[in-house]
Amino acid sequence: MADPLSPHQYIDRQTRRVTTEHLIADPLINRLYSRAKESTPLLFKAATSRRMSAILGFLNFDLPLTAGSRGHASRIKSMGIDPAECLDSTDALDTARKLFERKIRYWQCRPMPDGADRIVSPADARMIVGSFDHQDALFLKEKFFSFHELIGADRHAWLKAFAGGDFALFRLTPDKYHYNHLPVSGQVTDMYTIDGSCHSCNPGAVVSMVTPFSKNRRVVTVIDTDVPGGTGVGRVAMIEIVAMMIGDIVQCYSASAYDDPMAVSPGMLVEKGCPKSLYRPGSSVDVLIFEKNRVVFSADILANMRRRDATSRYTLHFQSPLVETDVRVRSEIGRKK
Protein backbone atom coordinates (compact mmCIF):
# COMPACT_ATOMS: atom_id res chain seq x y z
CA MET A 1 0.00 0.00 0.00
CA ALA A 2 1.32 3.46 -0.91
CA ASP A 3 2.00 6.03 1.80
CA PRO A 4 -1.18 8.17 1.93
CA LEU A 5 0.93 11.24 2.76
CA SER A 6 3.31 10.85 -0.18
CA PRO A 7 3.53 13.88 -2.52
CA HIS A 8 0.80 14.21 -5.10
CA GLN A 9 1.79 15.79 -8.40
CA TYR A 10 0.00 16.68 -11.61
CA ILE A 11 0.88 18.11 -15.03
CA ASP A 12 0.22 21.78 -15.76
CA ARG A 13 -1.30 21.68 -19.23
CA GLN A 14 -0.10 25.16 -20.18
CA THR A 15 3.58 24.58 -19.33
CA ARG A 16 3.72 20.74 -19.33
CA ARG A 17 5.59 21.00 -16.03
CA VAL A 18 5.23 18.62 -13.09
CA THR A 19 3.62 20.51 -10.19
CA THR A 20 3.26 19.43 -6.56
CA GLU A 21 -0.21 19.94 -5.11
CA HIS A 22 -0.49 21.42 -1.61
CA LEU A 23 -3.44 19.46 -0.27
CA ILE A 24 -5.53 21.28 2.34
CA ALA A 25 -5.71 19.56 5.76
CA ASP A 26 -3.91 16.60 4.25
CA PRO A 27 -2.74 14.90 7.51
CA LEU A 28 -6.18 15.31 9.11
CA ILE A 29 -8.06 13.94 6.08
CA ASN A 30 -5.78 10.95 5.74
CA ARG A 31 -5.94 10.21 9.47
CA LEU A 32 -9.72 10.24 9.26
CA TYR A 33 -9.77 7.86 6.29
CA SER A 34 -6.99 5.53 7.37
CA ARG A 35 -7.83 5.23 11.09
CA ALA A 36 -11.28 6.51 12.03
CA LYS A 37 -12.89 4.55 9.19
CA GLU A 38 -11.68 1.31 10.77
CA SER A 39 -11.45 2.03 14.51
CA THR A 40 -14.41 4.41 15.03
CA PRO A 41 -16.89 3.89 12.19
CA LEU A 42 -19.59 6.01 13.89
CA LEU A 43 -17.21 8.97 14.03
CA PHE A 44 -16.27 8.41 10.39
CA LYS A 45 -19.94 8.28 9.37
CA ALA A 46 -20.67 11.49 11.29
CA ALA A 47 -17.67 13.28 9.78
CA THR A 48 -18.78 12.48 6.22
CA SER A 49 -22.46 13.29 6.79
CA ARG A 50 -24.17 16.19 5.02
CA ARG A 51 -24.82 17.92 8.35
CA MET A 52 -21.17 17.86 9.40
CA SER A 53 -20.16 18.90 5.89
CA ALA A 54 -22.43 21.96 6.18
CA ILE A 55 -20.95 22.86 9.59
CA LEU A 56 -17.38 22.56 8.30
CA GLY A 57 -18.35 24.59 5.26
CA PHE A 58 -19.70 27.40 7.45
CA LEU A 59 -16.61 27.48 9.67
CA ASN A 60 -14.25 27.48 6.70
CA PHE A 61 -16.12 29.65 4.21
CA ASP A 62 -18.69 31.94 5.86
CA LEU A 63 -16.75 33.74 8.60
CA PRO A 64 -15.42 37.18 7.50
CA LEU A 65 -11.81 37.49 6.45
CA THR A 66 -10.48 39.61 9.33
CA ALA A 67 -6.77 39.78 8.56
CA GLY A 68 -7.07 43.24 6.97
CA SER A 69 -6.51 44.30 3.39
CA ARG A 70 -2.95 42.97 3.29
CA GLY A 71 -4.05 39.58 4.62
CA HIS A 72 -6.98 39.52 2.21
CA ALA A 73 -4.68 40.22 -0.74
CA SER A 74 -2.29 37.54 0.52
CA ARG A 75 -5.10 34.98 0.64
CA ILE A 76 -6.17 35.81 -2.91
CA LYS A 77 -2.59 35.45 -4.09
CA SER A 78 -2.08 32.16 -2.23
CA MET A 79 -5.20 30.76 -3.91
CA GLY A 80 -3.81 31.66 -7.32
CA ILE A 81 -6.77 33.90 -8.12
CA ASP A 82 -6.18 36.47 -10.86
CA PRO A 83 -8.15 39.59 -9.83
CA ALA A 84 -8.34 40.67 -13.48
CA GLU A 85 -10.49 37.60 -14.22
CA CYS A 86 -13.10 38.35 -11.56
CA LEU A 87 -16.32 40.20 -12.31
CA ASP A 88 -16.44 41.64 -8.78
CA SER A 89 -13.71 43.71 -7.20
CA THR A 90 -11.47 41.91 -4.73
CA ASP A 91 -12.75 44.25 -1.99
CA ALA A 92 -16.22 42.80 -2.48
CA LEU A 93 -14.88 39.24 -2.15
CA ASP A 94 -14.53 39.60 1.61
CA THR A 95 -15.37 36.06 2.75
CA ALA A 96 -13.92 32.73 1.73
CA ARG A 97 -17.35 31.78 0.35
CA LYS A 98 -17.43 34.83 -1.92
CA LEU A 99 -13.96 33.97 -3.17
CA PHE A 100 -15.06 30.38 -3.72
CA GLU A 101 -18.25 31.37 -5.57
CA ARG A 102 -16.59 34.11 -7.61
CA LYS A 103 -17.72 34.82 -11.15
CA ILE A 104 -15.14 35.33 -13.87
CA ARG A 105 -15.08 36.86 -17.34
CA TYR A 106 -14.96 33.39 -18.82
CA TRP A 107 -15.82 34.65 -22.30
CA GLN A 108 -12.48 36.49 -22.24
CA CYS A 109 -10.19 34.46 -19.97
CA ARG A 110 -11.44 30.93 -20.80
CA PRO A 111 -11.61 30.86 -24.62
CA MET A 112 -13.38 27.94 -26.26
CA PRO A 113 -12.08 26.12 -29.38
CA ASP A 114 -13.80 26.40 -32.73
CA GLY A 115 -15.54 23.31 -34.07
CA ALA A 116 -18.99 21.99 -33.26
CA ASP A 117 -17.60 18.48 -32.61
CA ARG A 118 -15.21 19.57 -29.84
CA ILE A 119 -15.85 18.51 -26.21
CA VAL A 120 -14.71 20.99 -23.57
CA SER A 121 -13.82 20.76 -19.90
CA PRO A 122 -16.76 21.47 -17.57
CA ALA A 123 -14.52 23.04 -14.93
CA ASP A 124 -11.13 24.35 -13.89
CA ALA A 125 -9.94 21.00 -12.55
CA ARG A 126 -7.42 18.18 -12.54
CA MET A 127 -8.55 15.38 -14.80
CA ILE A 128 -7.96 11.81 -15.89
CA VAL A 129 -9.86 9.70 -18.40
CA GLY A 130 -10.76 6.05 -18.61
CA SER A 131 -13.04 3.43 -20.09
CA PHE A 132 -15.64 0.93 -18.89
CA ASP A 133 -14.65 -1.39 -21.76
CA HIS A 134 -12.48 -4.30 -20.57
CA GLN A 135 -10.80 -4.40 -23.99
CA ASP A 136 -9.74 -0.74 -23.82
CA ALA A 137 -6.23 0.32 -22.76
CA LEU A 138 -7.84 2.98 -20.56
CA PHE A 139 -9.88 0.47 -18.53
CA LEU A 140 -9.45 1.45 -14.88
CA LYS A 141 -11.26 -1.49 -13.23
CA GLU A 142 -13.78 0.75 -11.43
CA LYS A 143 -11.11 2.18 -9.16
CA PHE A 144 -12.84 5.51 -8.62
CA PHE A 145 -16.51 4.56 -8.80
CA SER A 146 -18.89 1.74 -9.53
CA PHE A 147 -20.49 2.35 -12.93
CA HIS A 148 -23.87 0.99 -11.79
CA GLU A 149 -23.87 2.85 -8.48
CA LEU A 150 -22.70 6.10 -10.05
CA ILE A 151 -25.53 6.30 -12.59
CA GLY A 152 -28.09 4.57 -10.36
CA ALA A 153 -28.73 0.84 -10.20
CA ASP A 154 -32.39 1.36 -11.19
CA ARG A 155 -31.62 3.53 -14.24
CA HIS A 156 -31.64 0.61 -16.66
CA ALA A 157 -31.92 2.68 -19.84
CA TRP A 158 -28.81 4.70 -19.03
CA LEU A 159 -26.86 1.71 -17.74
CA LYS A 160 -27.47 0.09 -21.11
CA ALA A 161 -26.75 3.25 -23.13
CA PHE A 162 -23.37 3.90 -21.48
CA ALA A 163 -22.19 0.29 -21.07
CA GLY A 164 -18.58 -0.06 -22.24
CA GLY A 165 -18.29 3.67 -22.79
CA ASP A 166 -15.60 6.16 -21.85
CA PHE A 167 -15.41 8.63 -18.97
CA ALA A 168 -13.53 11.73 -17.88
CA LEU A 169 -13.11 12.59 -14.18
CA PHE A 170 -12.51 16.18 -13.06
CA ARG A 171 -11.35 16.95 -9.49
CA LEU A 172 -12.00 20.52 -8.36
CA THR A 173 -9.83 21.73 -5.49
CA PRO A 174 -11.08 24.44 -3.06
CA ASP A 175 -9.06 27.22 -4.74
CA LYS A 176 -10.65 26.62 -8.15
CA TYR A 177 -13.38 28.56 -9.92
CA HIS A 178 -16.46 26.50 -8.99
CA TYR A 179 -19.00 27.15 -11.69
CA ASN A 180 -19.58 24.12 -13.90
CA HIS A 181 -19.97 24.77 -17.63
CA LEU A 182 -21.57 22.55 -20.24
CA PRO A 183 -19.07 20.30 -22.05
CA VAL A 184 -21.39 19.73 -25.03
CA SER A 185 -24.41 21.21 -26.79
CA GLY A 186 -27.66 19.29 -27.02
CA GLN A 187 -31.04 18.58 -25.45
CA VAL A 188 -31.45 17.56 -21.81
CA THR A 189 -33.29 14.23 -21.79
CA ASP A 190 -33.12 13.35 -18.09
CA MET A 191 -32.01 14.84 -14.79
CA TYR A 192 -32.13 13.35 -11.31
CA THR A 193 -30.44 13.44 -7.88
CA ILE A 194 -28.99 10.44 -6.03
CA ASP A 195 -28.56 10.91 -2.29
CA GLY A 196 -25.39 9.98 -0.47
CA SER A 197 -22.54 11.10 1.80
CA CYS A 198 -19.90 13.82 1.49
CA HIS A 199 -16.59 11.99 1.23
CA SER A 200 -13.39 13.92 0.60
CA CYS A 201 -11.88 13.98 -2.89
CA ASN A 202 -8.35 14.25 -1.46
CA PRO A 203 -6.32 11.67 -3.47
CA GLY A 204 -5.18 9.94 -0.28
CA ALA A 205 -8.78 9.59 0.88
CA VAL A 206 -9.89 8.42 -2.57
CA VAL A 207 -7.40 5.55 -2.75
CA SER A 208 -8.30 4.41 0.78
CA MET A 209 -12.00 4.09 -0.10
CA VAL A 210 -13.73 1.62 -2.38
CA THR A 211 -15.38 3.49 -5.29
CA PRO A 212 -15.87 6.68 -3.22
CA PHE A 213 -17.42 8.91 -5.87
CA SER A 214 -20.42 6.62 -6.36
CA LYS A 215 -21.18 6.87 -2.63
CA ASN A 216 -21.49 10.68 -2.54
CA ARG A 217 -24.59 12.77 -3.22
CA ARG A 218 -24.73 13.65 -6.92
CA VAL A 219 -26.81 15.15 -9.72
CA VAL A 220 -26.99 13.29 -13.04
CA THR A 221 -27.86 15.17 -16.23
CA VAL A 222 -28.17 13.26 -19.51
CA ILE A 223 -27.77 15.31 -22.70
CA ASP A 224 -28.57 14.07 -26.23
CA THR A 225 -26.06 15.73 -28.55
CA ASP A 226 -27.38 14.10 -31.75
CA VAL A 227 -29.85 16.93 -32.32
CA PRO A 228 -29.72 19.97 -34.62
CA GLY A 229 -27.04 22.29 -33.26
CA GLY A 230 -25.67 19.55 -31.00
CA THR A 231 -22.08 18.37 -30.61
CA GLY A 232 -22.85 15.05 -32.34
CA VAL A 233 -21.20 12.66 -29.87
CA GLY A 234 -24.28 10.72 -28.81
CA ARG A 235 -25.69 10.85 -25.30
CA VAL A 236 -23.51 12.31 -22.56
CA ALA A 237 -24.06 11.96 -18.82
CA MET A 238 -22.73 14.88 -16.78
CA ILE A 239 -22.51 13.93 -13.10
CA GLU A 240 -21.88 16.60 -10.46
CA ILE A 241 -20.67 15.05 -7.20
CA VAL A 242 -20.54 16.77 -3.81
CA ALA A 243 -17.58 16.25 -1.51
CA MET A 244 -16.54 17.29 1.98
CA MET A 245 -17.74 20.83 2.90
CA ILE A 246 -19.92 21.12 -0.21
CA GLY A 247 -23.28 22.52 0.86
CA ASP A 248 -25.23 22.29 -2.37
CA ILE A 249 -25.24 22.15 -6.16
CA VAL A 250 -27.18 25.11 -7.56
CA GLN A 251 -28.45 24.70 -11.11
CA CYS A 252 -28.13 28.09 -12.83
CA TYR A 253 -27.89 27.70 -16.61
CA SER A 254 -27.39 30.97 -18.47
CA ALA A 255 -26.98 31.34 -22.22
CA SER A 256 -25.29 34.75 -21.84
CA ALA A 257 -22.65 35.31 -19.16
CA TYR A 258 -24.43 34.87 -15.80
CA ASP A 259 -27.28 37.19 -16.81
CA ASP A 260 -30.36 34.95 -16.84
CA PRO A 261 -29.83 31.95 -14.53
CA MET A 262 -32.45 29.23 -14.66
CA ALA A 263 -32.87 25.68 -13.41
CA VAL A 264 -31.88 22.93 -15.84
CA SER A 265 -34.75 20.59 -16.76
CA PRO A 266 -35.54 17.85 -19.30
CA GLY A 267 -36.43 19.20 -22.73
CA MET A 268 -34.12 22.21 -22.53
CA LEU A 269 -31.70 22.91 -25.36
CA VAL A 270 -28.35 23.83 -23.80
CA GLU A 271 -25.25 25.34 -25.33
CA LYS A 272 -21.68 24.20 -24.87
CA GLY A 273 -19.48 26.45 -22.74
CA CYS A 274 -22.33 28.16 -20.88
CA PRO A 275 -22.55 28.07 -17.07
CA LYS A 276 -24.71 25.17 -15.84
CA SER A 277 -24.32 24.99 -12.05
CA LEU A 278 -22.41 26.18 -9.00
CA TYR A 279 -20.92 24.15 -6.16
CA ARG A 280 -21.41 25.62 -2.65
CA PRO A 281 -18.56 25.33 -1.36
CA GLY A 282 -15.51 23.03 -0.78
CA SER A 283 -13.93 20.44 -3.06
CA SER A 284 -15.96 18.48 -5.58
CA VAL A 285 -15.87 16.23 -8.64
CA ASP A 286 -17.41 16.17 -12.12
CA VAL A 287 -17.67 13.00 -14.19
CA LEU A 288 -18.57 12.88 -17.89
CA ILE A 289 -19.68 9.53 -19.33
CA PHE A 290 -19.88 8.93 -23.09
CA GLU A 291 -21.40 6.18 -25.19
CA LYS A 292 -19.00 3.57 -26.53
CA ASN A 293 -16.90 4.53 -29.57
CA ARG A 294 -18.25 8.07 -29.83
CA VAL A 295 -15.32 10.20 -28.59
CA VAL A 296 -11.54 10.41 -28.66
CA PHE A 297 -9.74 12.23 -25.85
CA SER A 298 -7.01 14.83 -26.44
CA ALA A 299 -3.58 13.33 -27.07
CA ASP A 300 -1.74 15.42 -24.45
CA ILE A 301 -4.12 14.33 -21.67
CA LEU A 302 -3.63 10.69 -22.60
CA ALA A 303 0.16 11.12 -22.72
CA ASN A 304 0.27 12.96 -19.38
CA MET A 305 -1.55 10.12 -17.63
CA ARG A 306 1.36 7.80 -18.46
CA ARG A 307 4.19 10.14 -17.49
CA ARG A 308 6.68 8.58 -15.07
CA ASP A 309 8.37 11.80 -13.94
CA ALA A 310 5.43 12.78 -11.68
CA THR A 311 4.68 11.29 -8.24
CA SER A 312 0.95 10.67 -8.18
CA ARG A 313 -0.80 8.97 -5.26
CA TYR A 314 -2.97 7.24 -7.86
CA THR A 315 0.13 5.84 -9.56
CA LEU A 316 1.63 4.69 -6.25
CA HIS A 317 -1.59 3.02 -5.12
CA PHE A 318 -2.64 1.40 -8.39
CA GLN A 319 0.91 0.37 -9.37
CA SER A 320 0.71 1.90 -12.85
CA PRO A 321 1.18 5.46 -14.17
CA LEU A 322 -1.97 7.52 -13.57
CA VAL A 323 -1.24 11.25 -13.53
CA GLU A 324 -3.75 14.10 -13.64
CA THR A 325 -3.64 17.06 -16.03
CA ASP A 326 -4.66 20.51 -14.78
CA VAL A 327 -7.17 21.82 -17.34
CA ARG A 328 -9.15 25.03 -17.69
CA VAL A 329 -12.91 25.23 -18.09
CA ARG A 330 -14.05 25.41 -21.75
CA SER A 331 -10.70 24.10 -23.04
CA GLU A 332 -10.78 21.15 -25.45
CA ILE A 333 -10.52 17.71 -23.84
CA GLY A 334 -11.77 15.56 -26.73
CA ARG A 335 -13.75 15.44 -29.95
CA LYS A 336 -16.16 13.38 -32.01
CA LYS A 337 -14.65 10.05 -33.08
N, C-alpha and C positions, 0 to 999 in steps of 0.2 A: 504494500500500500504506500502511495506517495505521501510525503510530508504535507499536511494540509496548509502549513504556513510557508511553504516554499514560494519563491517569487512567481508572480504571474505576469507574463508578458504578451504583448500583441503587436501587430504590424500596423504602423501608421500608413494609411493608403496614399496620402499625399507625398510623403517622403520615402516610403518603403523601409523606414527604419524600425528596428526593434525597440519597443518602449515598455518600460516597467510600470505596471498599474499600482497606484497607491490605494489599496482597498480600505474603505472606511470601516472602523471597528473590527478589523480582521481577526485579532486574537479572540475577542469576545464572541463573534459569530462562530468561529471554528470550535471554540470551547463548548458552545451551546449545542452544536451539531455533532461533535465527536463524543461528548460526555453526557450532557443532560438527556439527549435522545435515548441513551441506553440506561443510565442510572436513575433518572427522575423523569419518566415519560409524562407525568402530569404537568410538571413544570415546562417541559418542551412543548406540550400541546397548548398550554396557556400562552407561552411566548410567541407562538406562531398563529394565534387566533386573530380574528379580525378586530376584536375589541382592543387587545394589547397593541396591535399594529396601529390602530387609530391613536392610542395614547402616546406611543413612541413618536408617531408622526407629529402630534401637537407639540411635544416637548422639543423636538428637533427642528420643526419648521414654522411654528406659529408664534413663538416668542420674539419680541422685537430684537433687532440687532443693536446692542447698546454700546458697542466698542468705539463709537464716534465715527466721524467721516473717514479718518485714516484707516481705522479697523474695517469699516465697511468696504472701502476701496481695496484693502488687502484681501478680504474674503472673495470679492469679485475676481481679483487677479488669480487667487489660488484655485478658483474653480475653472479657470480658463475661459471666462466669459468675455467676449469682445463687446464693449459697450456700444460700439458703432452698429452692431447687428440689432440691438434691442429697439423695439418701438417706444418703450417708456424710458425716461431718464433714469440713470442709476440712483438718483436721490429718491425716486418714487419706489424703487425696489428695496424697501427697508426692512423686510423680513425674509427669512430663508425660503418661506413658501412663495413669496412674490418672485424671488430669484428663480426658484424651481419652475414656476408656472409662467415664466417670461414669454412674451411674444417676440418674434424676430421678423426682420424684413426678408423673409425666405425667398421672395420673388427676385431679390437682388443678391443675397449672400448664399443661397442654396440653388444654383441654376440647375435646370433639368435638361437632359439630353433630348435632341430631336429624334423623331422616329416613333411612330405609333406603336411599334411592336416592342419597345423597350420597357423593362420592368425596373422600377426604382425603389430605393430603400425607403421604408416607412418611417425611419427615425434616425437621428444621430445615435449611433450605437456601435457595439462590437459584435461582429457576426461570423457565423460559420454556416455551412450548407451540408446537406446530406440527402439520403434517399431511403425510402421504405422498401425498395426493391432489393432482394437478397442477391441478385446478380449484378448489382451496380457497385462500382468501386467506392462510391460514397456511402454505402450502407453502414450505418452507425449502431446497429443492433439495439435500437431503442434505449440508448444510454441517457438521454435527456428527458424523454417522456414516452409514455405508452400511447401509440397511435390511437387505439380504441378509446382509451380514457380521455385523451386530449380533446378529441372531437365530440365524444359522448357515445357511450356504448349503445344507446338506444337510437342513435341517428344513422339508421341503416343505409339510407340513400347516400349520405355523404361518406360513410365508411367504404361503400362500394365505389363511389366516384373517385376517391383519392387513394385507393389501394395501389400500392407499388409506386406511388408518386414521389416527388421530390419536395424538400422543405428547406427553408432558410430561417435561422434562429438569430434574433437580434437582442442583445443584452444592453439595456439602458442603465448607465450608472447615475448616481444622484446629481452629479454636476451637469448632466446633459440637458439639452433642450427637450422638453417632455411632451410636446404635441406630436401625435402620430399623423402621418400623411398617407394618402392612398397610394399604394404601389402600382395600381393598374386602373384603367377606366373600364366601366361596364355597368351592369344592372345588379343591384342587390337582390338576391333571391331568397335569402334566409338570414336571420339574426337571432341569437339566443344567448343566455347567460348560464354558465355552469358554476354552481357554488363550490367553495373549497376554502383552503387555509391561505396563509400569507407567508410562505417559506421564502427565505433569503435567496437571491440569485448570485451571491458571492460564489466564485468558482469552487472554493474549498467546501462550502456547504452543499453545492450542487453535486459534487462527486461523492459526498458522503451519504447522499440520499438515493433512493431508488426511484427513477423517473419523477423528479420533483415537480417539473412544470405542469404535469397533468394532474397534480394534486391541489394546485392553487386555484382560486377563483378566477374566472376568465370569461371573456365575451368573444363569441365566434360570429364572424360575418362572412357569408359566402357570396362571392361576386361572379356573375357570368360575364366573361369578357368577349364571348363570341356573339356580340350584338353590334349593330351599326354604331360606329364611333368608339368601339371597344378596343382593347389591346390585342385581342385575338389569340390568347394563350389558354383558352378553355376556362373552366371554373377554378377560382382561387379562394381558398379559405384564409382569412386574416384573423389571427387569434391574439387578443390582447390579454396579457396575464398579469395579475397583480402580484406584488412581492412584499417583503417586509417594509412596513411604514407607508404603504400605498393605501390611501383612504378610499379612492373611488376611481372609476373610469368614466369621464364625462364625454358623451357623444356630442360633437359640435361641428358637423360638416359645414363648410363654407366654400362656395365656388369662387369667391373673390376675397383675397386676404383673410381676415377674420371678421368680415363685415356683417355677415348674415348667418350666424350659427344656427343650426337646426339638428334635431335628432335624426340619426340614420335609421331607415326602416325599409323593409322589403318593398320592391317595386321602384325604388329611387334609382335614377341614373346618376352615377358619381364619376368624377373626373380625376384622373391620375395627377398626383402632386398636390392636391388640395388638402387642407387640414381635415381630419376625420374625428379625432378624439384627443382628450387630455388626461394624462395620469395625474392623480392628486394623492400625495407626493411620495418620494422615496425612490427605490430602484424597481425596475420592472422588465418585462420581456415581451417581445412580439415574435410570433411565429407565422410564416407564410407557408401554406401547403398548396402544391400544384398537382394537377393530374399527370399521370405517367406519360412521358415522352412529349411534353408540350413546351418545355423551357430548357435553355442552356445557360448556366451561370457564367459570370464574367471570369475570364482566364486568370486575372491577377488574384482574385479571391480564392480560386481553386489552388493556385500555386502557393499562396501564403499559408494555407492550411497545412501544407506538407513541409514547410520550412523547419530546418533542424537547428537554426541559430537562435531560436527563441525558446525560453523556458516557460511552457504553459502548464498549468495544473491539470488541464485536460490531457495533454500529452503524457505527463508523468503518471496519471492515474490509469489511463486507458492503454498505455504501453505502445502507442503509435502516434506520429505527429498529428496534432490537432490544434492549430493556432488560429486565433481570431484576427480579423481585419477590422480596423476602426473606419467606419464609413459615415458619410454625411447624408442626411435626409434628402431625398429627391435625386441622389446620384444613381447612376446605372449599376444594377447588380446582376442583370441577366437580360435575356431577350427571347423572343419566339423561336422555337426550334424549327 
